[in-house]
């Protein structure tokens, strides 16, 4: 397991940037308290401090990463993976985060649900090999190259550029469409992480409803619907049911 806590100095700079000026002193103190508690092995106190910062609206991948680390040290696998997942949305290429996240996944009991067929993953490999930010930047660069090439072709009559323009247009279209799909997917499709050690997924809204199957801490599910205090979740195509909202943290 790698670098369980990020640099305090770096985090303080982030807190100061997000909160601004003199008002940064209180968040900075809270973070330092959490860091000290973490280093002393007081995981609940570290969690309390880091959660307090997150609840104040500080959205930062390193903060979420540290919170995930503290939960994992506190043997709370579900919440550790939840905060790692939230951190991965902000710093998807961080090697320490990905290492610890992969390690946490080895501790889960349920097999990862196969959301996409292997054939689709092969045909659209760039979508699953590259993170959304990288795809978005590639789409922007390709579009810039395409329109620059079109401008050269229009004003200078450079016919030799035409094959290159066709390739740039095709690549720009593919990556632009993938970026748009990723955006829609992130906005409309919600996922959650099972939090307790074991949860019964039921056919209805009460504990008296039929138990359909059981899931364990750290399992990732798709949220189909939310109703009052319950979530309708999908684990696989043939496994869908209701759990209490408190038993699944939405990423």
N, C-alpha and C positions, 0 to 999 in steps of 0.2 A: 504494500500500500504506500502511496506516495504523498508527500507533503500534506499532512493532515490539516495544516492551518496556513493560510496565506500570510504574506508579509504584513505586519501590523502597520508599518509606515505607509505602504502602498494603499492599504484599506482606509487609513485615516485620510489620505489625500482624496480618495474617492468620496468618502463621507463629506469632507469639507466642500468638495466640488458640487455635490448634489444638494447639500443643505445651505451652503453659502455663508461666508463671513462669520460673525460672532456666534450665530445660531448653530454653528457646527460643533461647538464645545460639548453640548449634551450628547449628541450621537457619538462623538468621538469617545467620550467617557464610557458610554454604554458598550461600545465596541472593545475598548481596552479592558473593561470588566469581563466581557465574554472571553476575550483572548487569555486573560489571566486565569479564569476559571477552567478553560480548556487545558491549558498547560499544567494546571494542578490536578487534572483528572476529575474535575467537578462537572461532569457532562450536563446534568440538568440546569445548572447555573449558566453554563455557556449557551445552551439552547434558549433559555429564557432571554438572555441578552440579545442574541442574534435574531430571535423571533420578534423582539421588541422593535428592532431596527426595520425588519421587513414589514411589520405592521404599521410603521410610520410612513410607509410608502416608498422606501428606498428600494429601487429595483436595480440590482447589481449582481452579475453572475458570480463574482468572487464571494459575496456575502452568502448567496444561496449555496455555493459550494461548501463553505465553512459550516453552514447549518446542516447540510447533509452529512458532513463528516462527524459533527457532534452527535447527530441522531444515530449514526452507525456505531459510534463508540458506545452509545447508551443502549445498544442492542434493540433499537427501534428500526427494524429493516424497512418497513413500509414507508415511514416518513423520510428516512434517509434517501430512498430511491425517488420519492416524490420531489424532494428538493434538488437532487441531482438532475432530474428531468427538467425542472424549471431553470436550473443553471445552464443546461445544455442548449436551451433556446436562446440564451444570451451569449454564451461563449462556447459554441459547439466544437471548436477545434482545440480547446485546451487539453493538453496531453494528460495532466494530472487528474483533471475532472474525469476524463474518459477512462483512465486506468482504474480509478476508484469506483466509478459507475459500473464498469465491467466486472470488477471484483464483487460488488454488492449483488449483481445479478446472479453470480454463482451460488449465492446463499438462498435464493428463492426456491420454493418447492414445486411450483407449477411450471410446466413447460411453456415457453413463450408462444403466444397465439400467432399462427401464421396468418397475417393480414393480407398478404399479396402472394400470388402464385409465383413459383420460381421462373416460369416462362416470362411473365410480365417483368420481373426483375432483370432478366437477361435482355429483353427487348428495349427496356427503358433504363438501362444500367446507370446512365448519368444522374437520373433523379435519385437513385438509392445510394450512389457512391459519393455524391457531392451534397454538402449541406445547402439549405435554401439561400443563405447569404451569398455563397460562392456562385450558385446558379444565377442569382439576380445580377451580380457583377459581370459575369460572363455575358449575359444577355445585353447589358448596357454597352459593354465593349464591342460586341459583335454588331450591334445596331449602329454604333459610332463608325465602325469600319465600313459597314454597308453604305451608310449615307454619304460618307466621305468619298467612297469609290464611285457612287452614283454622280456625285458632284463633279468629280474628275472626268467621268465619261461624258457628262453633259456639256461641260465647258471646253474640254480639250479633245474630245472625240477619240479617246483612247480605247479603241475596239478590243485591244488585247486584254483589257481588264474584264471583259464580259464573263469568261469562265469563272474567274475569281469572284465576281459579283454574285453569280448564281450560287456558288458554294457559301458565300457569306450570308446571302439571303436565306438559304435553307437552314444554316446553323442558327442565324438570328431568330428565325421563326420557331425552331425547335426549342431553343432555350427561353425565348420570350413566353411561349405557350406553357412550358414547364414552370417558369416563375409565376405566371398567372395562376396555374393550377395549385401550386404550393400555397399561394396567398389565400385562395378560396378555401383550400383544405384546412389551413390554420384557423381561418375565421369561422368555418361552419362545423368542422369535425372536432369534437372534444374527446380527450382521453383522461383517464383517471388511474390512480394507483390504489390498490387495496391496502388499507392501513393496519387493521388488527392481525394478530397471528393467524386467525382462521375466521372466515365469514361464510355463513350459509346464504346462498343466492336462492331467492324464493319466487314463487309464481305470483305473489301479490304483495300488498302493502303492510301486512302484519306478520308477527312472528308465528301466527297460527297457519299462515299460508304454506303450501307444499314446498318442501325443500327440493330444489332441482339439482343443485350441485354445490360443491364447496370450493372456495378459493382461499389463497393464503397471502400473507404479507408480501408486498413488493410486486404483485402481479399487475400487469398493465391491461386495462380494458377500455373499450370504446363506450362513451356515454351516448345512449340513444335518446333519452328523455329524462326530464326532471319533474317530479310531482311532489310538492310539499316537502316532506322529510325523506323522500326516497329517490333513488336513481335507477333508471332502467339501463342496465349495462349489457354489453355483448362481449363475451370472451372469445368465442369462435362462432362460425356461422350457425351452428346448431346448439350453442349454449348461450342463452339470453335469459335474464331475470332481474329481479329487484333486490337492491340492498339499501340500507340506511345511508343517507347522505354523509353522516359522520364516519362511516366505515370506508369511504372512498374519497381520496383527495384529488380534486380536479387539477390537472396540470396547467 
